[in-house]
Amino acid sequence: MKKIKITQVKSAIDRPERQKLTLKALGLKKMNASKEVEATAQILGMVRTVEHLVKVEEI
């Protein structure tokens, strides 16, 4: 399975609670925090929810 690197580039302040919880579920706690995860359907769905707050790169 391919892996992707997710980096938070915008703050979660003044965002809906659902988006904050999605960032937390992805393992992103701070600005410029990165996480390498496998590109499963569940992960890609979470990324789509917060796509305006993160940057995604294929590894």
ROPABA-206090 format. One record per residue (C-alpha): residue in three letters; z, x, y. Coordinates in steps of 0.001 Angstrom, whole numbers. Layout:
{code: ALA	w: Z	u: X	v: Y}
...
//
This chain:
{code: MET	w: 0	u: 0	v: 0}
{code: LYS	w: -751	u: 1346	v: 3457}
{code: LYS	w: 1971	u: 2223	v: 5918}
{code: ILE	w: 2163	u: 1476	v: 9609}
{code: LYS	w: 4267	u: 2958	v: 12390}
{code: ILE	w: 5787	u: 410	v: 14768}
{code: THR	w: 7068	u: 1594	v: 18169}
{code: GLN	w: 8872	u: -631	v: 20672}
{code: VAL	w: 7269	u: -119	v: 24087}
{code: LYS	w: 8753	u: -3019	v: 26087}
{code: SER	w: 12295	u: -4283	v: 26483}
{code: ALA	w: 13641	u: -7361	v: 24710}
{code: ILE	w: 15596	u: -8416	v: 27800}
{code: ASP	w: 14676	u: -11938	v: 28984}
{code: ARG	w: 12826	u: -12662	v: 25735}
{code: PRO	w: 13449	u: -15650	v: 23459}
{code: GLU	w: 16150	u: -15175	v: 20819}
{code: ARG	w: 13580	u: -15405	v: 18033}
{code: GLN	w: 11718	u: -12346	v: 19371}
{code: LYS	w: 14976	u: -10391	v: 19718}
{code: LEU	w: 15871	u: -11191	v: 16111}
{code: THR	w: 12400	u: -10198	v: 14942}
{code: LEU	w: 12723	u: -6780	v: 16599}
{code: LYS	w: 16111	u: -6369	v: 14943}
{code: ALA	w: 14640	u: -7319	v: 11558}
{code: LEU	w: 11925	u: -4695	v: 12030}
{code: GLY	w: 14648	u: -2105	v: 12644}
{code: LEU	w: 13888	u: -1532	v: 16328}
{code: LYS	w: 17026	u: -1274	v: 18446}
{code: LYS	w: 16005	u: 683	v: 21554}
{code: MET	w: 13009	u: 1376	v: 23718}
{code: ASN	w: 10601	u: 3928	v: 22190}
{code: ALA	w: 12284	u: 3545	v: 18793}
{code: SER	w: 9843	u: 3928	v: 15889}
{code: LYS	w: 9914	u: 2769	v: 12305}
{code: GLU	w: 7515	u: 3471	v: 9437}
{code: VAL	w: 7099	u: 509	v: 7089}
{code: GLU	w: 4662	u: -724	v: 4459}
{code: ALA	w: 2083	u: -3189	v: 5767}
{code: THR	w: 3075	u: -6281	v: 3796}
{code: ALA	w: 2184	u: -9818	v: 4833}
{code: GLN	w: 5770	u: -10450	v: 5976}
{code: ILE	w: 5873	u: -7327	v: 8158}
{code: LEU	w: 2466	u: -8076	v: 9684}
{code: GLY	w: 3643	u: -11598	v: 10525}
{code: MET	w: 6724	u: -10220	v: 12291}
{code: VAL	w: 4553	u: -7720	v: 14188}
{code: ARG	w: 2282	u: -10570	v: 15293}
{code: THR	w: 5325	u: -12395	v: 16691}
{code: VAL	w: 6268	u: -9462	v: 18954}
{code: GLU	w: 2848	u: -7823	v: 19408}
{code: HIS	w: 3293	u: -7778	v: 23202}
{code: LEU	w: 6479	u: -5659	v: 22834}
{code: VAL	w: 5336	u: -3107	v: 20233}
{code: LYS	w: 2591	u: -591	v: 19521}
{code: VAL	w: 1267	u: -366	v: 15959}
{code: GLU	w: -430	u: 2688	v: 14409}
{code: GLU	w: -1795	u: 3167	v: 10907}
{code: ILE	w: -516	u: 6197	v: 9052}
//
